[in-house]
Amino acid sequence: MRYLVVCFMFFLVSCSGTPRGIPAVENFDLNRYLGDWYEIARLDHSFERGLTHVKANYSLNSDGSVKVINTGFSLEENTWEEAVGKAYFVAEKSKGHLKVSFFGPFYGAYVIFKLDKDYQYAFITGYNRNYLWLLSRTPSVSEAVKADFINTVTELGFDTDEIIFVQQDLTDGAEQRMSADTPAA
């Protein structure tokens, strides 16, 4: 029984840890990070598969935790998807390393490993190199930012062949379909 408890605790800690060789940014300012972020690129996972127009909103809860609202549009289902979670700092609040939960007591790492000095774009990973996002304050970024992202994550050992650039523009009649089912803010 003790072995199972130790394994379970190790699993929880490892899921909120940082990948080897990828430290979280220092001098992080949560207040500057709060607000809307557009998902520009990601490594795909079942919880986001098929979603376009993905956006995250971070706001402060009264208990000091961070409220996370992720939205994305499923063209296949013709509906908006929304997930609401909560995040806490893993250690110091001056480090861009949080743990986030959308499923009760289970937390995953949210590691900001590169952040624009003006908080306009961020590179994020999870507890291992299977999780990766490029977020931006705007629905698009320059080719220079995309190149920096690809070069940085290649050097850090991420599988760049699996990166998806997320549709944020309104094409193929998406605007009409999306406006009929806009999520509440």
Stockholm file with secondary structure:
# STOCKHOLM 1.0

chainA/1-185         MRYLVVCFMFFLVSCSGTPRGIPAVENFDLNRYLGDWYEIARLDHSFERGLTHVKANYSLNSDGSVKVINTGFSLEENTWEEAVGKAYFVAEKSKGHLKVSFFGPFYGAYVIFKLDKDYQYAFITGYNRNYLWLLSRTPSVSEAVKADFINTVTELGFDTDEIIFVQQDLTDGAEQRMSADTPAA
#=GR chainA/1-185 SS CHHHHHHHHHHHHHHTSCCTTCCCCSSCCHHHHCEEEEEEEEECCTTTTTEEEEEEEEEECTTSCEEEEEEEEETTTTEEEEEEEEEEESSCTTSSEEEEEEETTEEEEEEEEEECTTSSEEEEECSSTTCEEEEESSSCCCHHHHHHHHHHHHHTTCCGGGEEECCCSCCTTHHHHHHTTCCCC
#=GC SS_cons         CHHHHHHHHHHHHHHTSCCTTCCCCSSCCHHHHCEEEEEEEEECCTTTTTEEEEEEEEEECTTSCEEEEEEEEETTTTEEEEEEEEEEESSCTTSSEEEEEEETTEEEEEEEEEECTTSSEEEEECSSTTCEEEEESSSCCCHHHHHHHHHHHHHTTCCGGGEEECCCSCCTTHHHHHHTTCCCC
//
